[in-house]
Amino acid sequence: MVEEIMVKRKILEEMSNEELLEYINSESRFVYEAIEMSYDILIKRGFYFSDADKSRIEKLIEIKKEKEAQFKKVNTWDVNTDDESSNLEFYSQKSIWYFSVFFGVHSAAILLAINLFIISKSKKAWGVILFGCIYSLLIYLAYKLFRIYIPDYYFLILIFMTAGGAAILQFYFWDNYLANIKYKKKSIIAPLLICIILHFLIFIILFF
């Protein structure tokens, strides 16, 4: 946990004052830790805050901290979901995990990329899509290879590879690009139907 906080602070320390000010505005959608660290970094840089600003920011941190503590009591994942006050809609972490497992890492990467496009992180989004496609291709090649040379264990290895891809999407890409942002859960009905139809068509083409 301490290491994770240090990593997040290092990311924030690389930002400009203008970017950090977005974290501490009254409508901030970020978690309290990010707001608190941004405030502390700005103070250490010598940024001037009036007494009214200090009072507002400290109150914002306390309110966020209380709300997040209550939410974490009943949630172990998607801890940044805030359906009441957030105006952003993301595909949730659980959705991305399940799409990785059932429809392939590439499909989950597209969902994560859509989240990034929503907040105008286009370069990062395309990077996530590229990762998902390359990783899924590697899984396919591994499937062809392991089925020949390790027929007794190839399916188990593929499960581990798929889980590994899902973990990278969650614990690297999400934690680095989306970890501090509050969001509403976006409906998965549309991508779910698309994936089901595409996989059904692929099945028809391959076997009939």
N, C-alpha and C positions, 0 to 999 in steps of 0.2 A: 504494500500500500504506500509506504514512504517513497519507494522507487518510482511508482506511478505518478505521485504528486510532483516529484522532482522533474520527471519527463515533461509533464504538463506545464510546469513553471518555465522550463527551458524554452518550450515552444512560444509561450507568451512573451518571454524576454526578448525574443527575436522580432516582435511586432513593433510597429511605430506607435507613438502616442495617440494618433488619430484612431488606429485600430483598437487600442486598449480602451479608449473612451467609449467605444461601442459596447464594451462589456459592462460598463458601470452606469449606462444611462437608465432612466427610470423604467423603460420598457424592455430592459435586457431579458433575453430568452436563455441566457447561460446559467449554468449551475453556480451555487454560491461560492464554491472553491475557486472557480475561474474569476468570478467578480472580485473576490477577496484578494487573490494574487495579483490581478490587474491593478487594483487600487494600491496595493503595497508597492508594486513596481513603479507606478507613476509617482508616488510620494518619494521614493528613493531617487528618482530621476530629477526631483526638484519641481515637479509640476504643482502649480498653485491651485489649492482648493479653498473655497470660502467655508466659513463655519456651517452655513446652510447646506452646501454641497456635501461636506463631511457627514453631517447628520443624516442627510437623505441616503447616502451610500451605505452608511453603517446600518440604517434601518432596513434598507433593501436586502443587505446580506443576512440580517437576522430573520426577516420574513422568508427568504429563500431557504435558509437553513432549517427552519421549522417545518416548512412544507415538504422538503425533501426527506427529512427524518420520518415524517408521518408516512410518506409514500413508500420508503424503503422497508417499513415494517411488514408490508404485505406484498412486496415485489422483489424478486431476485434478479430480474433482467428488465431491460427497457426502463431503467430508472430515470431517464430524462423525459419520459412521456408526461405531458401536461395538457390535457384536453381542454382545460378551462381557460387558460390565458394565452397559450401559444397560437400564433397564426400560421405556423408552418405545418405541413403534412409530410411525414416521412414514412417510407416502408420500415417497419420496426425491425429490431434485431432478431426477434423470434421468426418473423417472416423470412428474413434473409437466410437464417440458419436452416429452416425447413425447406426452402427452395433449393439450397445447396445440396441437401441430402436427397431430395426426391426428384429434382429436375436438373441437377448439375450445377457446378460452381459458376459456369458462365451465366446461367439465368439469375442466380443470386447477385452476381456482380453487376448485372444490368439494373437490378432494383436499387442496389447501393449507389450506382452511378446516377440514377434518376434523382436520388436524394441530394447528391452533390450538384447536379445541374440546377436544382431548385434554388440553391444558395449561391449560384453563379461561380462554382468551382469547376469550370469546364475541363481544364487540363487534368485535374485530379480525377475527374469522372472518366475521361477517356483512358487514363492510366489504369483505373480499376477494371474497365471493360477489357482492355488489352490483357491484363493479368488473368481475368476469368476465362477468356478464350484460349490463351496459351496453356493455362492449367488444365482445362477440360481436354485440350488436345493431348497433353501429356498423359492424362488418365486413359484416354482412348488407346494411345500407343502402348501404354503399360498393360492394358487389357489384352491387346493382341499378342504381346510378348509373353506375359505371365500365363495366358491360357495355354500356350504351347509348352513352355518350359517349367511352369509350376502349376500344373492343372489342379492339384489338390488344395492349393491355398490362394489362388489368384483372386477369388471373390473377396476373401477376407482382406487381402492387401488393398484392393480397390476401395473397400469401405474405409480403411484407414486413410487412404489418399484423399477421398472425398471429404472426410471429417477434417483432414489437415487443411484443405482449401477453404472450408467453411470457417475454420479457426483463424486463418490468415485474414479473411474478410472482416471478421469480428474484432479480433484483438490487435490487428495492425492497422488496417484501413479505417475501420469505424473509430477506433480509439484515437487515431491521429487526426482524422478529418471531421468527426461529428460528435466527439465525446462530450463536449460542453454545451451542446445546443438542445434547448427544450423543443418538443414537437408533439403534434397529434399523430395518432396512428392512421396511416393511409390504408384504405380498403385494398385487399389483395384479390378481389373477385376478378377484375380484368386480367391481370397477369396470370392468375391461376387458370382461367379459361383458355387463354392463349397457349400456355404450356401444355395443357391437356390435349388441345386440338393438334398442336404441332407434334407431340409425341405419338399421338394416335396415327397421324399421317405418316410419320417416319416408320412406325410399326407396319402399316399397310404396305408401304413401298418396299421395305426389307423382306417381308415374308410372303407377299402376294404378287 
